[in-house]
Amino acid sequence: MRNFYEHYNYKCFYCGKKLTTDKLNLDHIIPRSRGGKTDWKNVVTSCFFCNLKN
C-alpha cells in the first residue's frame, strides 16, 4: 500500500489534500464487488470525505 501512497504523493486523488497514511484510503475506481482489481489502473488514494462521495 505504501507504493500507492507514494505514487500519489500522499494526496487525495480527488481533492488534492495532502494527508498522512492514517487519514488516506485506497479507493477502487471499479468496485471489487463489480470485478475491479487492486492494481495501479484501478486504485487511487482518497480522503475519507471524498471516498464517501465517490
DODOBA-776439 format. One record per atom (N, C-alpha, C, O): residue number from 1; residue in three letters; chain; atom name; y, z, x. Coordinates in Angstrom, 1 decimal. Layout:
<recs>
(rec NUM; "Ala"; "A"; "CA"; (Y; Z; X)) ...
</recs>
This chain:
<recs>
(rec 1; "Met"; "A"; "N"; (-1.2; 0.0; 0.8)) (rec 1; "Met"; "A"; "CA"; (0.0; 0.0; 0.0)) (rec 1; "Met"; "A"; "C"; (1.3; 0.0; 0.9)) (rec 1; "Met"; "A"; "O"; (2.3; -0.6; 0.5)) (rec 2; "Arg"; "A"; "N"; (1.2; 0.6; 2.0)) (rec 2; "Arg"; "A"; "CA"; (2.4; 0.7; 2.9)) (rec 2; "Arg"; "A"; "C"; (2.9; -0.7; 3.2)) (rec 2; "Arg"; "A"; "O"; (4.1; -0.9; 3.3)) (rec 3; "Asn"; "A"; "N"; (1.9; -1.7; 3.4)) (rec 3; "Asn"; "A"; "CA"; (2.4; -3.0; 3.7)) (rec 3; "Asn"; "A"; "C"; (3.2; -3.6; 2.5)) (rec 3; "Asn"; "A"; "O"; (4.1; -4.4; 2.8)) (rec 4; "Phe"; "A"; "N"; (2.8; -3.3; 1.3)) (rec 4; "Phe"; "A"; "CA"; (3.6; -3.8; 0.2)) (rec 4; "Phe"; "A"; "C"; (5.0; -3.2; 0.2)) (rec 4; "Phe"; "A"; "O"; (6.0; -4.0; 0.0)) (rec 5; "Tyr"; "A"; "N"; (5.2; -1.9; 0.5)) (rec 5; "Tyr"; "A"; "CA"; (6.5; -1.3; 0.6)) (rec 5; "Tyr"; "A"; "C"; (7.3; -1.9; 1.7)) (rec 5; "Tyr"; "A"; "O"; (8.5; -2.1; 1.5)) (rec 6; "Glu"; "A"; "N"; (6.7; -2.1; 2.8)) (rec 6; "Glu"; "A"; "CA"; (7.4; -2.6; 4.0)) (rec 6; "Glu"; "A"; "C"; (7.8; -4.1; 3.7)) (rec 6; "Glu"; "A"; "O"; (8.9; -4.5; 4.0)) (rec 7; "His"; "A"; "N"; (7.0; -4.8; 3.0)) (rec 7; "His"; "A"; "CA"; (7.3; -6.2; 2.7)) (rec 7; "His"; "A"; "C"; (8.5; -6.3; 1.8)) (rec 7; "His"; "A"; "O"; (9.4; -7.2; 2.0)) (rec 8; "Tyr"; "A"; "N"; (8.7; -5.4; 0.9)) (rec 8; "Tyr"; "A"; "CA"; (9.9; -5.4; 0.0)) (rec 8; "Tyr"; "A"; "C"; (11.0; -4.4; 0.5)) (rec 8; "Tyr"; "A"; "O"; (11.9; -4.1; -0.2)) (rec 9; "Asn"; "A"; "N"; (10.8; -4.0; 1.8)) (rec 9; "Asn"; "A"; "CA"; (11.9; -3.1; 2.4)) (rec 9; "Asn"; "A"; "C"; (12.1; -1.9; 1.6)) (rec 9; "Asn"; "A"; "O"; (13.3; -1.4; 1.6)) (rec 10; "Tyr"; "A"; "N"; (11.1; -1.3; 1.0)) (rec 10; "Tyr"; "A"; "CA"; (11.2; -0.1; 0.3)) (rec 10; "Tyr"; "A"; "C"; (12.2; -0.1; -0.8)) (rec 10; "Tyr"; "A"; "O"; (12.9; 0.8; -1.2)) (rec 11; "Lys"; "A"; "N"; (12.4; -1.3; -1.4)) (rec 11; "Lys"; "A"; "CA"; (13.3; -1.6; -2.5)) (rec 11; "Lys"; "A"; "C"; (12.5; -2.0; -3.8)) (rec 11; "Lys"; "A"; "O"; (11.5; -2.6; -3.7)) (rec 12; "Cys"; "A"; "N"; (13.1; -1.7; -4.9)) (rec 12; "Cys"; "A"; "CA"; (12.6; -2.1; -6.2)) (rec 12; "Cys"; "A"; "C"; (12.9; -3.6; -6.3)) (rec 12; "Cys"; "A"; "O"; (14.0; -4.1; -6.0)) (rec 13; "Phe"; "A"; "N"; (11.8; -4.4; -6.5)) (rec 13; "Phe"; "A"; "CA"; (11.9; -5.9; -6.6)) (rec 13; "Phe"; "A"; "C"; (12.9; -6.3; -7.7)) (rec 13; "Phe"; "A"; "O"; (13.6; -7.3; -7.6)) (rec 14; "Tyr"; "A"; "N"; (13.0; -5.5; -8.8)) (rec 14; "Tyr"; "A"; "CA"; (13.8; -5.9; -10.0)) (rec 14; "Tyr"; "A"; "C"; (15.3; -5.5; -9.8)) (rec 14; "Tyr"; "A"; "O"; (16.2; -6.3; -10.1)) (rec 15; "Cys"; "A"; "N"; (15.6; -4.3; -9.5)) (rec 15; "Cys"; "A"; "CA"; (17.0; -3.8; -9.4)) (rec 15; "Cys"; "A"; "C"; (17.5; -3.7; -8.0)) (rec 15; "Cys"; "A"; "O"; (18.7; -3.5; -7.8)) (rec 16; "Gly"; "A"; "N"; (16.7; -3.8; -7.0)) (rec 16; "Gly"; "A"; "CA"; (17.1; -3.7; -5.6)) (rec 16; "Gly"; "A"; "C"; (17.4; -2.4; -5.0)) (rec 16; "Gly"; "A"; "O"; (17.9; -2.3; -3.9)) (rec 17; "Lys"; "A"; "N"; (17.2; -1.3; -5.8)) (rec 17; "Lys"; "A"; "CA"; (17.4; 0.0; -5.3)) (rec 17; "Lys"; "A"; "C"; (16.5; 0.4; -4.3)) (rec 17; "Lys"; "A"; "O"; (15.2; 0.2; -4.4)) (rec 18; "Lys"; "A"; "N"; (17.0; 1.0; -3.1)) (rec 18; "Lys"; "A"; "CA"; (16.1; 1.4; -2.1)) (rec 18; "Lys"; "A"; "C"; (15.6; 2.8; -2.4)) (rec 18; "Lys"; "A"; "O"; (16.4; 3.7; -2.7)) (rec 19; "Leu"; "A"; "N"; (14.3; 3.1; -2.2)) (rec 19; "Leu"; "A"; "CA"; (13.7; 4.3; -2.6)) (rec 19; "Leu"; "A"; "C"; (12.6; 4.7; -1.6)) (rec 19; "Leu"; "A"; "O"; (12.2; 3.9; -0.8)) (rec 20; "Thr"; "A"; "N"; (12.2; 6.0; -1.7)) (rec 20; "Thr"; "A"; "CA"; (11.1; 6.5; -0.8)) (rec 20; "Thr"; "A"; "C"; (9.8; 6.1; -1.5)) (rec 20; "Thr"; "A"; "O"; (9.8; 5.8; -2.7)) (rec 21; "Thr"; "A"; "N"; (8.7; 6.1; -0.8)) (rec 21; "Thr"; "A"; "CA"; (7.4; 5.7; -1.3)) (rec 21; "Thr"; "A"; "C"; (7.0; 6.6; -2.5)) (rec 21; "Thr"; "A"; "O"; (6.3; 6.1; -3.4)) (rec 22; "Asp"; "A"; "N"; (7.4; 7.8; -2.6)) (rec 22; "Asp"; "A"; "CA"; (7.0; 8.6; -3.7)) (rec 22; "Asp"; "A"; "C"; (7.8; 8.3; -5.0)) (rec 22; "Asp"; "A"; "O"; (7.4; 8.7; -6.1)) (rec 23; "Lys"; "A"; "N"; (8.8; 7.5; -4.9)) (rec 23; "Lys"; "A"; "CA"; (9.6; 7.0; -6.1)) (rec 23; "Lys"; "A"; "C"; (9.3; 5.5; -6.4)) (rec 23; "Lys"; "A"; "O"; (9.8; 5.1; -7.4)) (rec 24; "Leu"; "A"; "N"; (8.5; 4.8; -5.6)) (rec 24; "Leu"; "A"; "CA"; (8.2; 3.4; -5.9)) (rec 24; "Leu"; "A"; "C"; (6.8; 3.3; -6.5)) (rec 24; "Leu"; "A"; "O"; (5.9; 4.1; -6.2)) (rec 25; "Asn"; "A"; "N"; (6.7; 2.3; -7.3)) (rec 25; "Asn"; "A"; "CA"; (5.4; 2.0; -7.9)) (rec 25; "Asn"; "A"; "C"; (5.0; 0.6; -7.5)) (rec 25; "Asn"; "A"; "O"; (5.9; -0.2; -7.1)) (rec 26; "Leu"; "A"; "N"; (3.8; 0.2; -7.6)) (rec 26; "Leu"; "A"; "CA"; (3.3; -1.2; -7.5)) (rec 26; "Leu"; "A"; "C"; (3.2; -1.7; -8.9)) (rec 26; "Leu"; "A"; "O"; (2.5; -1.1; -9.7)) (rec 27; "Asp"; "A"; "N"; (3.8; -2.8; -9.1)) (rec 27; "Asp"; "A"; "CA"; (3.8; -3.5; -10.4)) (rec 27; "Asp"; "A"; "C"; (3.1; -4.8; -10.4)) (rec 27; "Asp"; "A"; "O"; (3.4; -5.6; -9.6)) (rec 28; "His"; "A"; "N"; (2.1; -4.9; -11.2)) (rec 28; "His"; "A"; "CA"; (1.3; -6.2; -11.3)) (rec 28; "His"; "A"; "C"; (2.1; -7.2; -12.2)) (rec 28; "His"; "A"; "O"; (2.3; -6.8; -13.3)) (rec 29; "Ile"; "A"; "N"; (2.4; -8.3; -11.7)) (rec 29; "Ile"; "A"; "CA"; (3.1; -9.3; -12.5)) (rec 29; "Ile"; "A"; "C"; (2.2; -9.8; -13.6)) (rec 29; "Ile"; "A"; "O"; (2.6; -9.8; -14.8)) (rec 30; "Ile"; "A"; "N"; (1.0; -10.1; -13.3)) (rec 30; "Ile"; "A"; "CA"; (0.0; -10.4; -14.3)) (rec 30; "Ile"; "A"; "C"; (-0.9; -9.1; -14.4)) (rec 30; "Ile"; "A"; "O"; (-1.5; -8.8; -13.4)) (rec 31; "Pro"; "A"; "N"; (-0.9; -8.4; -15.5)) (rec 31; "Pro"; "A"; "CA"; (-1.6; -7.1; -15.5)) (rec 31; "Pro"; "A"; "C"; (-3.1; -7.2; -15.2)) (rec 31; "Pro"; "A"; "O"; (-3.7; -8.3; -15.4)) (rec 32; "Arg"; "A"; "N"; (-3.6; -6.2; -14.6)) (rec 32; "Arg"; "A"; "CA"; (-5.0; -6.2; -14.2)) (rec 32; "Arg"; "A"; "C"; (-5.9; -6.4; -15.5)) (rec 32; "Arg"; "A"; "O"; (-7.0; -7.0; -15.4)) (rec 33; "Ser"; "A"; "N"; (-5.4; -5.9; -16.6)) (rec 33; "Ser"; "A"; "CA"; (-6.2; -6.0; -17.8)) (rec 33; "Ser"; "A"; "C"; (-6.3; -7.4; -18.3)) (rec 33; "Ser"; "A"; "O"; (-7.1; -7.8; -19.1)) (rec 34; "Arg"; "A"; "N"; (-5.4; -8.3; -17.8)) (rec 34; "Arg"; "A"; "CA"; (-5.5; -9.7; -18.1)) (rec 34; "Arg"; "A"; "C"; (-6.0; -10.6; -16.9)) (rec 34; "Arg"; "A"; "O"; (-5.8; -11.8; -16.9)) (rec 35; "Gly"; "A"; "N"; (-6.6; -9.9; -16.0)) (rec 35; "Gly"; "A"; "CA"; (-7.2; -10.6; -14.9)) (rec 35; "Gly"; "A"; "C"; (-6.4; -10.7; -13.6)) (rec 35; "Gly"; "A"; "O"; (-6.8; -11.4; -12.7)) (rec 36; "Gly"; "A"; "N"; (-5.2; -10.0; -13.6)) (rec 36; "Gly"; "A"; "CA"; (-4.4; -10.1; -12.5)) (rec 36; "Gly"; "A"; "C"; (-5.0; -9.3; -11.3)) (rec 36; "Gly"; "A"; "O"; (-5.7; -8.3; -11.5)) (rec 37; "Lys"; "A"; "N"; (-4.7; -9.8; -10.1)) (rec 37; "Lys"; "A"; "CA"; (-5.3; -9.2; -8.9)) (rec 37; "Lys"; "A"; "C"; (-4.3; -8.4; -8.2)) (rec 37; "Lys"; "A"; "O"; (-3.1; -8.6; -8.3)) (rec 38; "Thr"; "A"; "N"; (-4.7; -7.5; -7.3)) (rec 38; "Thr"; "A"; "CA"; (-3.9; -6.7; -6.5)) (rec 38; "Thr"; "A"; "C"; (-3.7; -7.4; -5.1)) (rec 38; "Thr"; "A"; "O"; (-4.5; -7.1; -4.2)) (rec 39; "Asp"; "A"; "N"; (-2.8; -8.4; -5.1)) (rec 39; "Asp"; "A"; "CA"; (-2.6; -9.2; -3.9)) (rec 39; "Asp"; "A"; "C"; (-1.1; -9.5; -3.8)) (rec 39; "Asp"; "A"; "O"; (-0.4; -9.3; -4.7)) (rec 40; "Trp"; "A"; "N"; (-0.7; -10.1; -2.7)) (rec 40; "Trp"; "A"; "CA"; (0.7; -10.4; -2.4)) (rec 40; "Trp"; "A"; "C"; (1.3; -11.3; -3.5)) (rec 40; "Trp"; "A"; "O"; (2.5; -11.2; -3.7)) (rec 41; "Lys"; "A"; "N"; (0.5; -12.2; -4.1)) (rec 41; "Lys"; "A"; "CA"; (1.1; -13.1; -5.1)) (rec 41; "Lys"; "A"; "C"; (1.3; -12.4; -6.4)) (rec 41; "Lys"; "A"; "O"; (2.0; -13.0; -7.3)) (rec 42; "Asn"; "A"; "N"; (0.7; -11.3; -6.7)) (rec 42; "Asn"; "A"; "CA"; (0.8; -10.7; -8.0)) (rec 42; "Asn"; "A"; "C"; (1.3; -9.3; -8.0)) (rec 42; "Asn"; "A"; "O"; (1.5; -8.7; -9.1)) (rec 43; "Val"; "A"; "N"; (1.7; -8.7; -6.9)) (rec 43; "Val"; "A"; "CA"; (2.2; -7.3; -6.9)) (rec 43; "Val"; "A"; "C"; (3.6; -7.2; -6.3)) (rec 43; "Val"; "A"; "O"; (3.8; -7.9; -5.2)) (rec 44; "Val"; "A"; "N"; (4.5; -6.5; -6.9)) (rec 44; "Val"; "A"; "CA"; (5.8; -6.2; -6.4)) (rec 44; "Val"; "A"; "C"; (6.0; -4.7; -6.5)) (rec 44; "Val"; "A"; "O"; (5.4; -4.0; -7.2)) (rec 45; "Thr"; "A"; "N"; (7.0; -4.2; -5.7)) (rec 45; "Thr"; "A"; "CA"; (7.4; -2.8; -5.8)) (rec 45; "Thr"; "A"; "C"; (8.4; -2.7; -6.9)) (rec 45; "Thr"; "A"; "O"; (9.2; -3.6; -7.1)) (rec 46; "Ser"; "A"; "N"; (8.3; -1.6; -7.6)) (rec 46; "Ser"; "A"; "CA"; (9.3; -1.3; -8.7)) (rec 46; "Ser"; "A"; "C"; (9.6; 0.2; -8.8)) (rec 46; "Ser"; "A"; "O"; (8.7; 1.0; -8.5)) (rec 47; "Cys"; "A"; "N"; (10.8; 0.5; -9.2)) (rec 47; "Cys"; "A"; "CA"; (11.1; 1.9; -9.5)) (rec 47; "Cys"; "A"; "C"; (10.5; 2.2; -10.9)) (rec 47; "Cys"; "A"; "O"; (10.1; 1.4; -11.6)) (rec 48; "Phe"; "A"; "N"; (10.5; 3.5; -11.2)) (rec 48; "Phe"; "A"; "CA"; (10.0; 4.0; -12.4)) (rec 48; "Phe"; "A"; "C"; (10.6; 3.3; -13.7)) (rec 48; "Phe"; "A"; "O"; (9.9; 2.9; -14.5)) (rec 49; "Phe"; "A"; "N"; (11.9; 3.2; -13.7)) (rec 49; "Phe"; "A"; "CA"; (12.6; 2.7; -14.9)) (rec 49; "Phe"; "A"; "C"; (12.3; 1.2; -15.0)) (rec 49; "Phe"; "A"; "O"; (12.1; 0.7; -16.2)) (rec 50; "Cys"; "A"; "N"; (12.4; 0.4; -14.0)) (rec 50; "Cys"; "A"; "CA"; (12.1; -1.0; -14.1)) (rec 50; "Cys"; "A"; "C"; (10.7; -1.3; -14.4)) (rec 50; "Cys"; "A"; "O"; (10.4; -2.2; -15.1)) (rec 51; "Asn"; "A"; "N"; (9.8; -0.4; -13.9)) (rec 51; "Asn"; "A"; "CA"; (8.3; -0.6; -14.3)) (rec 51; "Asn"; "A"; "C"; (8.1; -0.4; -15.8)) (rec 51; "Asn"; "A"; "O"; (7.3; -1.0; -16.4)) (rec 52; "Leu"; "A"; "N"; (8.9; 0.5; -16.4)) (rec 52; "Leu"; "A"; "CA"; (8.7; 0.7; -17.8)) (rec 52; "Leu"; "A"; "C"; (9.2; -0.5; -18.6)) (rec 52; "Leu"; "A"; "O"; (8.7; -0.8; -19.7)) (rec 53; "Lys"; "A"; "N"; (10.3; -1.1; -18.1)) (rec 53; "Lys"; "A"; "CA"; (10.9; -2.3; -18.8)) (rec 53; "Lys"; "A"; "C"; (10.0; -3.5; -18.7)) (rec 53; "Lys"; "A"; "O"; (10.0; -4.4; -19.6)) (rec 54; "Asn"; "A"; "N"; (9.3; -3.6; -17.6)) (rec 54; "Asn"; "A"; "CA"; (8.5; -4.9; -17.3)) (rec 54; "Asn"; "A"; "C"; (7.1; -4.8; -17.6)) (rec 54; "Asn"; "A"; "O"; (6.3; -5.7; -17.5)) 
</recs>
